[in-house]
Amino acid sequence: MQSIVLVITINLRETRVIQSNPEAEMWRLPAWAAHGTDAHEMIVPLPWGLGYGILRMLGIACVVAVYGDSESSVKQVIKSSSVSFLATCIIREIFLGVYLQVVLDLDETLVCAYESSSLPATVRTQAIEAGLHCFDMECISSEKDAQGRQRMNRVTVFERPGLHEFLQQTSEFADLILFTAGLEGYAKPLVDRIDAHNRFCHRLYRPSTVNTEYRDHVKDLSCLSTDFRKIVLVDNNPYSFLLQPLNGIPCLTFSARQPVDNQLMGVIFPLLKHLSLQKDVRPALYDTFHMPEWFQRNGIPDSVGQAR
């Protein structure tokens, strides 16, 4: 029997998913999809032939219908720009099961970048000779000139070995999310270059980070999910996952001065593949990294992470 999902986005903070089949008299909203409501289950009398125009009259901003239950058709809808990020997660859960969400840092995790004017020629030459791929780009600076206009910076970006293979293979079993403490004016054109195939389903920049008593620009995963069983953050800075220490994967810092590197495909990818098979990533990550104890040794009480 064909499955049908109607995704209704009422506003930016409220998404409803109604699942049924052609022979059903009513559309039923599963209890797990009723986030933000007090209802344990919603039954909405929407007839099969209800048109888009009527839904618009009801004040519904965006409607997407999915016909069929093949994996390819679901993935096609997931990639649609008209579907909210929350809705894509719910659609994927309905049809494909709960996917692992892999949140990736940018600088010194996937790439390293330097102001072109201050990059020593010997570092660039040695990195290229060692096989690193690099490119130059212009980005918007956070500073302004004497006339109040935004400055432009020219930077040289080195890609971590295995970057494109890592993104391609990891995207086959996980949702990739870019979360950087960098400003959008710098990070967006950079990510556009390294993610030409749009493998990141969501991007977050510095305004999405939070400041805490112990560190600034912390990446709070609660802005992406309220269920921490299937979400991880890969970052060279462990303080980035201070609020969810059991979901963090620390990696070695990537630098053009140390071009021989196998972190992405040799270390991180096998771990992510293993975690994708777990019902809850936190026990495995605790056994591997013991991050709560690491934070305690560095002066941050365990209660900070437990509060989330």
Backbone bond lengths (Angstrom), bond angles and torsions (degrees), N, CA, C in turn:
res aa  C-N    CA-C-N  psi(-1)  N-CA   C-N-CA  omega(-1)  CA-C   N-CA-C  phi
1 M - - - 1.455 - - 1.521 109.69 -
2 Q 1.312 116.50 135.10 1.449 119.83 179.79 1.521 111.59 -67.58
3 S 1.335 114.70 139.69 1.458 120.11 173.78 1.515 108.74 -96.13
4 I 1.293 116.69 147.35 1.455 121.39 179.91 1.514 108.00 -135.12
5 V 1.317 115.92 131.78 1.453 120.40 177.91 1.512 108.01 -123.95
6 L 1.303 116.34 130.78 1.456 122.10 174.68 1.519 107.39 -110.42
7 V 1.313 116.56 115.58 1.455 121.46 -179.91 1.513 107.99 -99.90
8 I 1.311 116.91 119.12 1.459 121.54 -177.03 1.526 108.55 -116.30
9 T 1.309 116.67 114.55 1.453 121.05 176.93 1.522 108.14 -99.67
10 I 1.318 116.32 110.42 1.460 121.24 -177.21 1.521 109.96 -82.95
11 N 1.302 116.93 -42.30 1.461 121.54 173.88 1.522 106.91 -155.89
12 L 1.314 116.84 -174.61 1.456 119.75 -173.70 1.517 112.87 -66.45
13 R 1.328 117.66 -20.21 1.460 119.95 -176.01 1.516 113.41 -108.95
14 E 1.304 117.99 -1.03 1.469 119.71 -173.16 1.525 109.71 -134.88
15 T 1.287 115.98 113.78 1.464 121.36 178.74 1.524 108.52 -124.64
16 R 1.315 115.85 132.73 1.460 120.88 177.81 1.525 109.03 -117.05
17 V 1.299 115.99 138.12 1.457 121.08 176.47 1.514 108.32 -120.82
18 I 1.328 115.48 127.66 1.464 120.75 -179.06 1.513 107.65 -119.62
19 Q 1.319 117.02 124.80 1.459 122.09 -175.65 1.522 109.83 -118.73
20 S 1.329 116.01 137.05 1.450 118.98 177.98 1.522 108.81 -162.76
21 N 1.324 117.00 -159.57 1.461 121.89 176.26 1.527 107.81 -143.11
22 P 1.344 117.50 164.83 1.467 120.12 -173.47 1.514 115.08 -57.98
23 E 1.322 118.23 -24.07 1.458 120.43 -174.97 1.529 112.36 -93.48
24 A 1.336 116.39 -5.09 1.458 118.84 -178.25 1.519 110.52 -75.98
25 E 1.316 116.12 145.51 1.452 120.91 177.91 1.521 111.37 -84.40
26 M 1.319 115.93 -20.56 1.458 119.49 -178.37 1.527 109.21 -136.16
27 W 1.325 114.19 156.33 1.466 120.00 173.57 1.521 107.47 -93.82
28 R 1.312 116.19 134.80 1.465 120.52 -176.43 1.533 109.37 -115.43
29 L 1.303 116.18 129.62 1.457 121.88 176.16 1.524 108.63 -95.59
30 P 1.336 118.27 114.33 1.469 119.71 -179.40 1.522 111.37 -59.85
31 A 1.329 115.47 149.50 1.464 119.97 -176.56 1.520 111.82 -59.79
32 W 1.362 116.80 -37.60 1.458 118.95 -176.64 1.523 112.26 -69.70
33 A 1.340 117.89 -15.40 1.460 120.87 -179.22 1.523 112.37 -94.00
34 A 1.330 116.57 -5.63 1.464 119.61 -174.37 1.521 111.71 -87.68
35 H 1.342 116.54 46.72 1.456 120.16 179.96 1.532 109.76 -65.54
36 G 1.299 116.68 140.50 1.458 120.73 176.77 1.516 113.60 84.80
37 T 1.344 117.56 3.70 1.458 119.96 177.51 1.522 108.77 -124.02
38 D 1.319 115.48 163.75 1.456 120.38 177.30 1.521 111.64 -88.53
39 A 1.320 115.99 -7.30 1.460 119.31 -175.70 1.527 110.78 -75.93
40 H 1.312 115.77 137.90 1.457 119.80 173.52 1.524 110.02 -79.74
41 E 1.313 115.94 -27.61 1.463 120.49 177.36 1.528 108.38 -159.03
42 M 1.313 115.70 138.89 1.454 120.82 179.38 1.519 109.49 -113.82
43 I 1.308 116.88 133.46 1.466 121.07 172.01 1.521 106.77 -119.88
44 V 1.318 115.32 117.11 1.457 120.88 -174.08 1.524 109.33 -113.20
45 P 1.329 118.85 125.11 1.471 120.89 -179.27 1.533 112.06 -77.87
46 L 1.332 116.36 74.96 1.462 121.15 176.51 1.523 109.04 -102.42
47 P 1.308 118.74 110.09 1.460 120.38 179.65 1.518 111.72 -65.40
48 W 1.321 115.63 156.61 1.462 123.01 -175.74 1.529 111.71 -56.48
49 G 1.299 118.08 -36.36 1.458 120.69 -174.49 1.515 114.76 -93.57
50 L 1.330 118.07 12.45 1.459 119.76 -178.07 1.523 110.62 -60.18
51 G 1.303 117.28 126.87 1.455 121.34 -172.72 1.512 113.66 -88.74
52 Y 1.334 115.09 162.63 1.455 122.06 -179.56 1.532 110.72 -62.94
53 G 1.344 117.11 -37.13 1.453 120.32 -179.06 1.509 112.22 -61.24
54 I 1.336 117.19 -39.25 1.464 120.50 179.31 1.518 110.51 -66.14
55 L 1.342 115.36 -40.38 1.453 119.04 178.55 1.529 111.11 -62.84
56 R 1.333 115.95 -37.88 1.460 119.59 177.28 1.528 110.91 -64.15
57 M 1.334 116.37 -37.10 1.455 120.04 178.47 1.521 111.29 -64.29
58 L 1.332 115.18 -27.52 1.455 119.74 179.86 1.527 111.72 -81.19
59 G 1.325 117.09 0.09 1.460 120.91 177.27 1.508 114.26 87.75
60 I 1.333 117.49 16.77 1.459 120.67 -179.76 1.524 108.61 -86.71
61 A 1.325 115.76 128.13 1.458 120.09 -169.48 1.525 113.47 -79.92
62 C 1.299 118.08 -36.70 1.467 119.56 -172.68 1.518 109.38 -147.60
63 V 1.304 117.48 131.58 1.458 121.71 179.13 1.516 109.08 -128.76
64 V 1.310 116.32 131.12 1.458 120.87 177.13 1.521 107.77 -131.11
65 A 1.311 117.78 124.54 1.463 121.44 178.14 1.517 109.30 -106.46
66 V 1.305 117.00 138.73 1.454 123.20 178.48 1.525 108.05 -115.33
67 Y 1.315 117.27 120.61 1.455 121.89 178.68 1.526 108.12 -107.94
68 G 1.311 116.05 132.18 1.451 119.73 -179.23 1.514 110.58 93.14
69 D 1.319 115.47 168.00 1.456 119.26 -176.36 1.519 112.03 -130.76
70 S 1.337 117.85 22.72 1.452 119.98 178.75 1.518 109.66 -76.70
71 E 1.329 115.56 149.47 1.455 120.33 -178.46 1.521 111.39 -62.97
72 S 1.330 116.91 -36.99 1.463 119.51 -178.09 1.526 111.75 -65.77
73 S 1.347 117.17 -40.06 1.459 119.40 -179.38 1.514 111.18 -68.95
74 V 1.327 117.15 -35.45 1.451 120.63 178.78 1.515 110.19 -67.36
75 K 1.347 117.34 -44.41 1.455 120.32 -179.82 1.519 111.16 -63.65
76 Q 1.335 116.48 -32.30 1.461 119.72 178.84 1.526 110.42 -64.98
77 V 1.322 116.41 -41.75 1.460 120.21 178.71 1.519 110.67 -69.29
78 I 1.336 116.79 -37.44 1.459 120.60 -179.94 1.521 110.64 -59.69
79 K 1.325 116.97 -35.53 1.458 120.94 -178.43 1.525 112.64 -80.66
80 S 1.320 117.65 -6.38 1.457 120.43 -177.87 1.521 110.80 -68.47
81 S 1.318 116.16 133.00 1.464 120.86 -178.49 1.524 112.19 -70.53
82 S 1.340 117.23 -13.61 1.459 119.95 -177.84 1.526 112.34 -84.44
83 V 1.335 116.96 -6.05 1.454 120.73 -177.76 1.518 109.38 -102.83
84 S 1.321 117.35 130.84 1.459 120.84 -178.66 1.521 110.31 -66.97
85 F 1.352 116.15 159.71 1.457 121.07 -178.65 1.519 111.04 -61.78
86 L 1.342 117.46 -43.06 1.458 120.58 178.70 1.519 110.57 -61.31
87 A 1.324 116.52 -41.42 1.465 119.93 -178.53 1.520 111.36 -64.46
88 T 1.340 117.64 -39.76 1.457 119.52 179.94 1.519 110.87 -63.27
89 C 1.339 116.78 -37.17 1.459 119.76 178.34 1.522 111.32 -63.61
90 I 1.344 116.19 -40.37 1.462 120.11 -179.16 1.528 110.68 -70.35
91 I 1.344 116.68 -41.21 1.469 119.77 177.51 1.520 110.21 -59.45
92 R 1.323 115.68 -45.81 1.461 119.31 -178.89 1.519 110.93 -61.68
93 E 1.334 116.78 -38.74 1.464 119.73 -179.72 1.520 111.29 -66.40
94 I 1.337 116.82 -37.31 1.463 120.32 -179.82 1.518 110.65 -62.80
95 F 1.346 116.41 -48.01 1.453 120.64 -170.74 1.520 114.14 -94.92
96 L 1.321 116.77 -40.46 1.455 120.20 -168.91 1.522 113.72 -110.80
97 G 1.318 117.76 -3.04 1.446 120.77 -175.21 1.517 110.89 87.90
98 V 1.328 116.34 174.03 1.462 121.32 -177.33 1.524 109.08 -75.62
99 Y 1.322 116.33 118.24 1.458 121.42 177.87 1.520 109.82 -87.86
100 L 1.318 114.72 153.28 1.453 120.60 171.32 1.526 108.69 -71.46
101 Q 1.325 116.86 134.16 1.456 121.70 173.90 1.532 107.82 -100.32
102 V 1.322 115.38 118.20 1.467 121.32 -179.26 1.522 108.07 -107.48
103 V 1.322 115.76 110.52 1.455 122.28 179.92 1.526 107.18 -96.08
104 L 1.335 116.18 124.69 1.456 121.06 -173.18 1.518 111.98 -116.57
105 D 1.311 115.61 130.90 1.456 121.71 170.02 1.535 107.98 -71.89
106 L 1.330 116.25 164.36 1.462 120.70 -178.05 1.529 111.82 -105.33
107 D 1.339 116.71 -72.80 1.465 121.04 -173.19 1.518 112.09 -69.94
108 E 1.317 114.66 129.43 1.461 125.24 178.85 1.528 112.45 69.13
109 T 1.337 116.38 6.85 1.464 121.61 172.30 1.529 109.94 -115.10
110 L 1.324 116.68 -54.34 1.468 121.20 176.91 1.529 111.79 -99.50
111 V 1.307 116.39 -33.12 1.470 122.10 -178.79 1.525 108.50 -142.50
112 C 1.324 115.77 170.27 1.466 121.09 165.03 1.520 106.72 -134.18
113 A 1.324 116.61 142.95 1.459 120.93 -173.89 1.522 110.07 -132.91
114 Y 1.313 115.14 146.62 1.456 122.03 -178.81 1.523 108.74 -137.35
115 E 1.320 116.56 147.77 1.457 118.59 169.84 1.520 107.98 -62.35
116 S 1.311 116.08 126.41 1.469 120.62 -173.46 1.519 112.22 -57.46
117 S 1.331 117.14 -37.07 1.463 120.55 -176.44 1.521 112.99 -68.75
118 S 1.350 117.41 -23.62 1.464 120.33 -177.62 1.523 113.32 -105.80
119 L 1.328 117.52 1.83 1.468 120.97 -179.56 1.527 109.14 -80.71
120 P 1.334 118.63 118.26 1.471 120.27 178.54 1.532 111.22 -59.86
121 A 1.313 116.22 136.64 1.462 120.75 -178.40 1.522 111.27 -60.61
122 T 1.337 116.93 -33.70 1.464 119.71 -179.35 1.522 111.51 -66.02
123 V 1.349 117.50 -37.14 1.467 120.94 178.90 1.522 109.82 -64.80
124 R 1.321 116.47 -46.07 1.465 120.57 179.72 1.528 110.50 -61.28
125 T 1.323 116.88 -46.68 1.464 120.95 -178.00 1.517 111.57 -62.76
126 Q 1.324 116.75 -46.71 1.459 120.24 -178.71 1.527 111.96 -65.33
127 A 1.338 116.36 -37.05 1.468 119.72 179.34 1.520 110.81 -66.39
128 I 1.324 116.76 -42.95 1.463 120.37 179.66 1.522 110.38 -66.35
129 E 1.328 116.84 -41.10 1.467 120.17 178.16 1.524 111.75 -63.56
130 A 1.340 116.44 -28.59 1.467 120.73 178.50 1.523 112.29 -80.53
131 G 1.347 116.76 -6.02 1.462 120.36 176.13 1.503 116.22 106.51
132 L 1.334 118.12 3.12 1.460 119.22 179.18 1.517 110.30 -73.09
133 H 1.345 115.10 139.54 1.462 120.33 173.92 1.521 108.35 -92.22
134 C 1.348 116.58 134.62 1.452 119.92 179.79 1.524 110.26 -137.31
135 F 1.313 115.63 161.00 1.461 121.24 175.86 1.525 108.88 -150.58
136 D 1.326 115.67 155.80 1.460 122.22 176.58 1.520 109.24 -102.68
137 M 1.311 116.84 146.32 1.456 120.72 179.39 1.525 109.66 -153.21
138 E 1.318 114.93 159.31 1.459 121.25 174.13 1.520 108.96 -104.20
139 C 1.318 115.50 142.00 1.462 120.06 179.29 1.519 109.26 -142.00
140 I 1.314 115.53 161.58 1.450 121.40 -179.24 1.522 109.77 -77.72
141 S 1.324 116.52 128.47 1.456 121.62 178.38 1.523 109.98 -83.21
142 S 1.320 115.62 158.89 1.468 120.20 175.04 1.527 111.30 -79.79
143 E 1.328 116.71 -8.89 1.462 121.87 -179.34 1.521 111.00 -97.73
144 K 1.335 115.59 158.92 1.459 121.60 178.40 1.516 109.70 -119.75
145 D 1.358 115.90 155.51 1.456 119.73 178.53 1.527 110.29 -83.91
146 A 1.336 115.97 -175.22 1.465 120.92 -175.91 1.522 112.72 -62.61
147 Q 1.343 116.84 -26.04 1.465 121.53 179.18 1.524 112.77 -88.58
148 G 1.332 117.06 3.61 1.453 120.71 179.10 1.514 114.34 83.55
149 R 1.340 116.28 8.84 1.464 119.75 178.56 1.527 110.29 -88.24
150 Q 1.327 115.20 148.38 1.460 120.32 -179.51 1.526 109.88 -66.74
151 R 1.320 115.93 131.72 1.461 120.30 177.51 1.525 110.50 -75.40
152 M 1.321 116.15 154.62 1.456 122.52 173.46 1.521 108.78 -112.10
153 N 1.299 116.60 133.47 1.462 122.15 177.38 1.515 110.16 -109.31
154 R 1.313 115.84 144.78 1.462 120.61 173.46 1.520 107.58 -105.77
155 V 1.323 116.19 123.36 1.463 120.80 -176.91 1.523 110.13 -124.32
156 T 1.320 114.37 153.64 1.461 122.07 174.58 1.517 108.10 -109.12
157 V 1.316 116.65 125.02 1.467 122.50 -174.64 1.527 109.81 -112.42
158 F 1.317 116.72 130.05 1.463 122.96 175.22 1.524 108.64 -108.36
159 E 1.311 116.87 130.15 1.466 121.31 178.56 1.526 109.80 -87.14
160 R 1.312 115.39 137.45 1.470 119.69 177.99 1.526 109.35 -66.39
161 P 1.324 118.44 139.50 1.476 120.16 179.42 1.527 111.94 -53.45
162 G 1.330 115.63 133.83 1.464 121.16 178.90 1.507 114.34 82.94
163 L 1.350 118.09 7.43 1.467 120.93 -174.15 1.517 112.72 -55.44
164 H 1.317 117.99 -53.21 1.468 120.11 -173.45 1.528 111.32 -70.23
165 E 1.313 117.21 -37.25 1.460 120.29 175.74 1.524 109.93 -64.03
166 F 1.316 116.51 -40.19 1.463 121.48 179.40 1.525 111.26 -62.63
167 L 1.329 117.53 -47.88 1.462 120.56 -179.66 1.524 110.86 -63.62
168 Q 1.328 116.56 -42.46 1.462 120.16 -177.03 1.531 111.00 -66.02
169 Q 1.327 117.11 -47.79 1.465 119.56 -175.54 1.527 111.76 -73.94
170 T 1.314 117.85 -36.00 1.462 119.45 179.68 1.523 111.13 -69.53
171 S 1.329 117.31 -34.11 1.469 120.56 -179.65 1.519 112.25 -66.77
172 E 1.328 117.73 -13.05 1.462 120.68 179.15 1.528 112.41 -75.39
173 F 1.338 117.58 -21.38 1.467 119.08 -179.90 1.527 112.76 -130.77
174 A 1.343 117.79 5.96 1.462 119.76 -177.79 1.521 110.44 -147.69
175 D 1.322 115.28 156.66 1.464 121.08 170.69 1.523 107.54 -87.30
176 L 1.327 117.22 125.56 1.454 121.96 -178.94 1.522 109.77 -96.53
177 I 1.323 116.15 130.80 1.456 122.80 179.99 1.520 108.12 -128.72
178 L 1.310 117.09 128.92 1.462 122.19 177.90 1.529 108.56 -91.91
179 F 1.324 116.86 125.77 1.464 121.41 179.78 1.530 107.34 -134.61
180 T 1.316 116.36 105.27 1.452 121.11 -177.78 1.522 110.87 -121.93
181 A 1.329 115.20 147.45 1.462 120.43 173.29 1.526 110.60 -83.05
182 G 1.329 116.93 -0.43 1.455 120.98 177.34 1.521 111.37 -74.50
183 L 1.316 115.40 157.72 1.455 120.72 177.61 1.522 110.33 -75.56
184 E 1.330 116.06 150.34 1.461 120.84 -175.44 1.524 112.08 -62.64
185 G 1.348 117.38 -35.46 1.459 120.16 -179.64 1.510 113.09 -59.75
186 Y 1.326 116.45 -29.46 1.467 121.78 176.26 1.520 111.76 -90.73
187 A 1.335 116.53 -46.87 1.459 120.61 -169.71 1.527 113.65 -75.82
188 K 1.324 118.08 -36.84 1.469 119.79 -174.66 1.528 112.50 -60.82
189 P 1.346 120.19 -51.92 1.474 118.03 178.94 1.514 113.08 -63.40
190 L 1.334 116.48 -29.16 1.462 119.59 178.10 1.528 110.35 -67.99
191 V 1.328 116.28 -47.56 1.468 119.87 -179.15 1.524 110.74 -67.06
192 D 1.328 117.44 -33.66 1.466 119.96 175.27 1.529 110.74 -57.93
193 R 1.330 116.85 -34.87 1.459 120.61 -179.55 1.524 112.27 -73.97
194 I 1.321 117.64 -42.89 1.465 119.40 -175.04 1.527 112.82 -86.04
195 D 1.338 117.16 -12.66 1.472 120.76 -177.99 1.522 109.86 -122.41
196 A 1.309 115.84 56.40 1.463 120.69 -178.46 1.526 111.91 -64.00
197 H 1.335 117.62 -22.33 1.467 121.52 -178.25 1.529 112.42 -96.10
198 N 1.322 117.26 9.23 1.474 122.18 176.58 1.526 112.88 54.13
199 R 1.310 115.46 50.09 1.465 119.48 179.24 1.525 111.99 -81.76
200 F 1.317 117.48 -19.41 1.462 119.67 173.38 1.524 108.55 -80.74
201 C 1.320 116.11 123.30 1.464 119.55 179.32 1.526 111.79 -86.23
202 H 1.334 116.63 -9.65 1.458 119.87 -178.71 1.519 108.23 -159.79
203 R 1.342 116.55 145.86 1.462 121.50 178.77 1.528 109.73 -130.14
204 L 1.319 115.46 134.50 1.459 121.29 177.35 1.521 108.93 -126.48
205 Y 1.345 115.59 140.05 1.458 120.96 -177.81 1.534 110.12 -119.09
206 R 1.331 116.84 -172.58 1.470 121.96 -172.34 1.532 113.84 -49.98
207 P 1.333 120.56 -41.45 1.472 118.50 -179.28 1.521 114.14 -58.73
208 S 1.334 117.98 -18.44 1.469 120.70 179.30 1.522 112.61 -85.89
209 T 1.338 117.61 -8.50 1.464 120.36 176.59 1.526 109.75 -80.73
210 V 1.323 116.17 167.57 1.463 121.16 -179.70 1.528 109.27 -127.31
211 N 1.312 116.21 153.23 1.454 121.95 175.08 1.522 109.47 -99.97
212 T 1.322 116.14 136.60 1.461 121.65 179.87 1.520 109.84 -121.25
213 E 1.313 114.46 176.48 1.469 120.15 178.57 1.531 111.29 -62.64
214 Y 1.343 115.80 -27.05 1.458 119.37 -172.26 1.532 113.33 -103.81
215 R 1.316 117.79 -33.06 1.451 121.31 -178.48 1.527 109.57 -149.34
216 D 1.326 115.87 151.99 1.461 122.17 173.34 1.524 109.81 -96.70
217 H 1.321 115.36 163.75 1.474 123.03 176.70 1.535 112.15 56.65
218 V 1.330 115.09 44.35 1.464 121.12 175.88 1.528 108.73 -82.46
219 K 1.319 116.81 142.86 1.465 121.52 -177.51 1.527 109.44 -97.33
220 D 1.307 115.55 100.00 1.461 122.12 -177.95 1.532 108.65 -85.22
221 L 1.323 116.24 111.84 1.463 121.07 -176.24 1.520 113.16 -69.80
222 S 1.330 117.80 -10.75 1.464 119.40 179.51 1.528 111.77 -67.81
223 C 1.333 117.90 -14.34 1.464 119.44 175.10 1.517 111.41 -76.93
224 L 1.328 116.97 -8.95 1.462 121.99 179.23 1.520 112.53 -111.46
225 S 1.315 117.22 -31.02 1.458 119.98 -175.68 1.521 109.58 -158.46
226 T 1.322 115.28 149.91 1.460 120.67 172.05 1.525 110.90 -102.73
227 D 1.322 115.89 -1.87 1.460 122.47 178.42 1.528 107.32 -114.73
228 F 1.325 116.42 108.93 1.459 120.66 -174.00 1.533 113.33 -92.71
229 R 1.302 117.15 12.51 1.467 119.39 -179.62 1.516 112.88 -73.04
230 K 1.341 117.60 -27.86 1.472 120.61 -173.34 1.525 111.70 -129.68
231 I 1.329 117.07 41.97 1.449 120.23 178.01 1.527 109.03 -139.97
232 V 1.339 116.87 137.63 1.462 121.93 179.11 1.527 108.74 -135.04
233 L 1.324 115.39 154.55 1.461 122.19 175.77 1.523 108.32 -122.46
234 V 1.341 115.87 119.93 1.465 121.96 177.43 1.523 107.77 -98.89
235 D 1.340 116.86 120.45 1.465 119.84 -174.06 1.523 108.90 -154.76
236 N 1.337 116.32 141.41 1.463 119.22 176.56 1.527 111.81 -77.16
237 N 1.334 116.85 -13.17 1.460 121.91 178.58 1.525 109.50 -106.93
238 P 1.328 119.00 102.95 1.474 120.36 -176.81 1.520 113.85 -58.35
239 Y 1.336 117.63 -26.82 1.464 119.17 -179.36 1.528 111.80 -66.57
240 S 1.324 117.32 -15.00 1.463 119.73 178.05 1.512 111.77 -63.38
241 F 1.357 117.30 -32.38 1.469 119.14 179.47 1.527 111.45 -107.43
242 L 1.323 115.23 34.71 1.462 121.73 178.83 1.522 112.18 -56.16
243 L 1.334 118.07 -36.24 1.462 121.09 -175.91 1.526 112.80 -81.55
244 Q 1.326 117.44 -19.62 1.473 121.74 175.79 1.528 108.81 -133.89
245 P 1.323 118.13 69.63 1.469 120.81 -174.52 1.525 113.80 -62.63
246 L 1.320 117.94 -25.19 1.465 120.55 -178.90 1.521 112.39 -81.01
247 N 1.334 117.26 -2.98 1.465 120.98 179.37 1.523 112.20 -111.66
248 G 1.331 116.61 6.14 1.452 120.17 -175.16 1.520 113.69 -94.34
249 I 1.325 115.11 142.63 1.462 122.35 173.15 1.528 107.16 -121.56
250 P 1.340 118.43 101.29 1.460 119.52 178.12 1.519 110.94 -75.56
251 C 1.314 115.99 140.33 1.460 119.95 177.32 1.522 109.35 -127.55
252 L 1.320 116.86 161.84 1.453 121.09 178.45 1.524 109.82 -68.49
253 T 1.322 115.99 146.12 1.457 121.41 179.18 1.524 110.06 -70.06
254 F 1.323 115.80 133.04 1.460 121.61 179.17 1.518 109.74 -93.06
255 S 1.330 116.42 131.67 1.452 122.33 179.79 1.523 109.57 -140.81
256 A 1.324 116.56 143.98 1.461 120.95 177.05 1.523 111.26 -65.21
257 R 1.318 116.18 -19.96 1.461 120.07 178.64 1.525 111.99 -77.16
258 Q 1.334 116.45 -13.71 1.466 121.69 175.21 1.528 107.94 -128.53
259 P 1.333 116.45 73.99 1.471 120.81 -169.86 1.530 115.39 -73.11
260 V 1.331 117.71 -19.36 1.468 119.78 179.26 1.524 107.87 -81.08
261 D 1.321 116.69 112.96 1.467 120.36 -168.78 1.526 109.10 -155.68
262 N 1.333 116.60 133.34 1.470 120.74 177.66 1.523 112.10 -129.14
263 Q 1.330 117.11 23.90 1.462 121.00 -175.08 1.522 112.87 -59.43
264 L 1.335 117.61 -47.52 1.465 119.52 -171.64 1.523 112.15 -64.70
265 M 1.313 118.05 -56.73 1.466 120.31 -175.20 1.525 112.69 -88.19
266 G 1.328 116.88 -26.11 1.458 118.99 -176.88 1.511 114.84 -89.14
267 V 1.341 117.31 -25.01 1.469 120.75 -175.37 1.533 111.71 -121.98
268 I 1.333 116.77 -56.84 1.470 120.60 -173.46 1.524 111.96 -70.15
269 F 1.329 117.58 -46.16 1.471 119.66 -176.64 1.528 112.67 -59.89
270 P 1.336 120.60 -49.21 1.477 118.64 178.67 1.530 112.64 -59.20
271 L 1.327 116.68 -36.30 1.464 119.22 178.56 1.524 110.81 -66.26
272 L 1.333 117.54 -43.91 1.461 120.50 179.18 1.524 110.97 -63.14
273 K 1.310 116.72 -39.54 1.466 120.47 178.10 1.526 110.55 -60.53
274 H 1.319 115.87 -42.47 1.467 120.60 177.30 1.528 110.90 -64.81
275 L 1.324 116.87 -43.63 1.466 120.56 -177.64 1.525 111.87 -66.54
276 S 1.327 116.89 -29.59 1.462 119.81 -179.70 1.523 112.17 -63.98
277 L 1.323 116.97 -18.74 1.467 121.65 -179.52 1.531 112.16 -93.54
278 Q 1.328 116.89 -4.71 1.459 120.99 -177.61 1.531 110.87 -91.91
279 K 1.322 116.15 144.72 1.466 120.36 174.34 1.521 111.20 -70.99
280 D 1.325 115.93 -29.31 1.461 121.47 180.00 1.529 107.15 -142.76
281 V 1.323 116.77 120.26 1.468 120.45 -175.45 1.523 112.54 -74.60
282 R 1.336 118.03 -19.26 1.461 120.87 -168.64 1.529 114.61 -67.29
283 P 1.332 120.07 -41.94 1.473 117.72 177.57 1.528 112.94 -60.70
284 A 1.334 116.62 -41.92 1.468 119.65 -179.83 1.520 111.43 -66.26
285 L 1.336 116.95 -39.66 1.461 119.73 179.79 1.530 111.02 -70.26
286 Y 1.321 117.02 -35.16 1.468 119.02 176.75 1.527 110.38 -64.33
287 D 1.330 116.72 -44.88 1.465 120.42 -179.96 1.523 111.64 -62.67
288 T 1.328 116.88 -29.93 1.463 121.01 -176.63 1.522 112.40 -83.26
289 F 1.353 117.26 -44.43 1.464 120.02 -169.91 1.534 115.34 -115.73
290 H 1.333 118.49 -22.01 1.476 121.61 -178.60 1.529 110.90 49.21
291 M 1.335 115.54 50.14 1.462 119.99 -175.52 1.530 114.30 -65.43
292 P 1.341 120.97 -35.50 1.473 118.60 177.63 1.530 112.06 -57.16
293 E 1.335 116.90 -40.96 1.457 120.18 178.38 1.534 110.74 -68.20
294 W 1.324 117.25 -35.66 1.470 120.66 178.14 1.524 110.18 -61.73
295 F 1.328 116.52 -43.94 1.463 119.64 178.68 1.526 111.42 -64.94
296 Q 1.325 116.79 -39.28 1.463 119.93 178.70 1.525 110.50 -62.18
297 R 1.335 117.08 -41.70 1.465 120.62 178.97 1.526 111.39 -64.89
298 N 1.322 116.67 -22.95 1.458 121.00 -179.49 1.524 112.49 -102.37
299 G 1.331 116.07 21.28 1.460 120.57 169.89 1.509 116.27 85.63
300 I 1.329 118.06 13.98 1.463 120.64 -179.71 1.527 108.53 -112.71
301 P 1.312 118.61 117.23 1.477 120.83 -176.33 1.519 112.11 -64.02
302 D 1.314 114.46 151.64 1.457 121.43 -178.54 1.522 111.69 -62.44
303 S 1.326 117.03 -25.91 1.474 120.67 -177.06 1.514 112.35 -64.97
304 V 1.345 118.78 -22.31 1.463 120.80 179.79 1.508 110.49 -64.12
305 G 1.325 117.68 -47.78 1.458 121.44 179.13 1.510 113.13 -72.48
306 Q 1.348 116.14 -33.12 1.459 120.03 -177.80 1.521 111.68 -72.27
307 A 1.326 118.31 -17.10 1.464 120.67 -177.71 1.500 111.79 -73.01
308 R 1.338 117.54 -10.87 1.462 120.50 -177.21 1.511 110.13 -105.92
